Amino acid sequence: MTRVLVVGAGIAGSTLAWWLARGGTEVTVVERTAGRRSSGSPVDVRGAATPVVARMGLAEQLRAAATRTTEMALVDEAGRRIARMPVQSGDGIELPRADLARILGEAAQGSAEFRFGDTVTALAGDPHGVDVTFAQARPERFDLVVGADGLHSRVRRLAFGPDSRFVRHLGMHVATVALDGAADPSTVRMHNAPGRALAIHPATGRELAAFLFRGPLAPGVAPIDLLDATYRGVGWRVPEVLERARAADDLWYDAVSRVRLPSWSRGRIALVGDAASCVSLLGEGSSLAIAGAATLAAALATEPVEVALRRYEHAHRRRTTPRGRAAGVMSHFLVPATGGGIALRNRALRFVA
């Protein structure tokens, strides 16, 4: 195997490109956007991802970009603290998603080719490789194609089938937007109403707001209209943040979903990161993406392609499966559906504290 195409220049794609190129593989990374995404909530690098970034020589750079949050404070409509919980422990690093993707991407660009503003439109595989058609560039042939293009993976749709077969909405939605204010760098603040929450994260100097709310899918409804309808009448800083979201050009929104496939590879086409298994609700999906990409690269370095893909999947599923089971429990803890559930959660946190 000498030529690999990685689709997606995010966390999983950049990590995979770095490791493959380091082993001597010719790597091309194609990314449909013109540049790297600037939005998204802070994410974690911990667990199995920690030794990966250390071996990449990036641990200190990531720590320099890290947030300093240590707790989440639950507040009432007036902003008064009513409960608290710790949010950082162990050797984990929390940093803005955009910073993590940028650091990983810059490391990989030294040895892999990155093409922004293009994507794949067709994949035709055979036992020895994949013929790839691009939206912009001329067609090319690669020994392996890896979809690292997230929850809404184009590679998965082209090679495995429509999203309706593999993606299930979990009844939750998330939207994030950057604010202009600065706050206590150690504390995330969150206010709940039944089925809804607004969290304000101090990030690394510029606050980030996250709407987390329950509800069915709303196809065709603009995210800001969905937020307006869902949060009407909710207090604390909600009116202020909604006003900022209306004017923002970096409002990010998605439905929280679970991705499940019987296999993460089909011939010489494979999936990694959220494209293969999207299970995260609290930012730990970034750690799984880093660990999964490194596991895939290590397997490809020592085994024939077909054997390596099976070995990677067997090893990494053991990490993702427990996270998938915990996602539903954590969603009910963060965003209780009823006023009674909110009160019970808050009493439990006060008792533990």
Salt bridges, closest charged atoms under 4 A:
GLU26 OE2 - ARG3 NE 3.18
ASP44 OD2 - ARG46 NE 3.56
GLU71 OE2 - ARG81 NH1 2.67
GLU71 OE1 - ARG84 NE 2.51
ASP76 OD2 - ARG80 NE 3.01
GLU94 OE1 - HIS201 NE2 3.15
ASP99 OD1 - ARG102 NH2 3.78
GLU106 OE1 - ARG102 NH1 3.66
GLU113 OE2 - ARG115 NE 2.99
ASP126 OD1 - ARG141 NH2 2.90
ASP131 OD1 - ARG141 NH1 3.25
GLU140 OE1 - ARG3 NH2 2.86
GLU140 OE2 - ARG115 NH2 2.75
ASP163 OD1 - ARG156 NH2 3.12
ASP163 OD2 - ARG157 NH1 3.79
ASP180 OD1 - ARG206 NH2 3.55
GLU207 OE1 - ARG237 NH2 3.01
ASP228 OD1 - ARG246 NH2 2.73
GLU240 OE2 - ARG237 NH2 2.92
GLU243 OE1 - ARG246 NH1 2.82
ASP250 OD1 - ARG244 NH2 3.87
ASP254 OD2 - HIS152 NE2 2.87
GLU303 OE2 - ARG311 NH1 3.63
GLU306 OE2 - ARG268 NE 3.28
GLU313 OE2 - ARG317 NE 2.80
